[in-house]
Amino acid sequence: MQKTKILLGVIIVLTIAFLGFQIFGLQDVGGIVRSLILPLLTVLYCMSNRCKTSYFFYFLILYSISEFMGVFFPLAENSITIDNILYYGGNLLYIAAYFCLSIGVLKTMNLTKIFNRFPIHILILLALDVYSIVLVTDTAYQSDYLYGIIDYSLELLYNFSVMFLLTVTLINYISRDSKKAMNLLLGAICIVFSEVIQVAYFYVSEKNILSIVYSILLVFAFGFFYLQSGMSYMKAKKYEVLEKMKA
């Protein structure tokens, strides 16, 4: 218990330091600090005796590896090979992480029942997803940072993984009465807005305020995700039992 409290304190200190570096425009130092936060959060998750075979755990592992790769960003300035490994490898790990979290949520849902109850909602969400994915991807691709079909495809897949997570958590929330579902949705919303603002920061305008906002949203996202990992859908299951009894 004492070790987990100390580790939690270290994570909080690093998070505050990371946000502080972002506020003062020290992105290079902030990036190194950021690369340590998620790996330590994953260690805290393991030390808390939580499930190590869940999709959420896989999400943390994959995301942590990609985040830790940020330590090597200074080396990428002098090596195209390292830059490509960090960019393509890091983004593929993020994509895999988001899909793991989405699959973890989907496995707890009765998809047949949900499709029957919310067909219009799902169609509207899918239409909004397609529009948002194409819009954000085109914005990134029109910059001078992305080249060719591979970059476009990777950006498209990345945005799809983020929007898919938002859609899954939103449908999960409207089909349940659960704090766990609410925290998942809030985390996904923070992730989506963080990613959109990050695209604006990287590809449109390098204003420091954008860097600060997307960093804060990212911190909140993982705060919500970590909170939900200690919750269950017990309340939602009770409602499902009551519905079956009434039927």
ABEGO torsion letter per residue (X at the ends): XAAAAAAAAAAAAAAAAAAAAAAAGBAAAAAAAAAAAAAAAAAAAAAAGBBAABAAAAAAAAAAAAAAAAAAAAAAAABAAAAAAAAAAAAAAAAAAAAAAAAAAAAABBAAAAAAABAAAAAAAAAAAAAAAAAAAAAAAABAABBEAAAAAAAAAAAAAAAAAAAAAAAAAAABBBAAAAAAAAAAAAAAAAAAAAAAAAAABABAAAAAAAAAAAAAAAAAAAAAAABBAAAAAAAAAAAAAAX
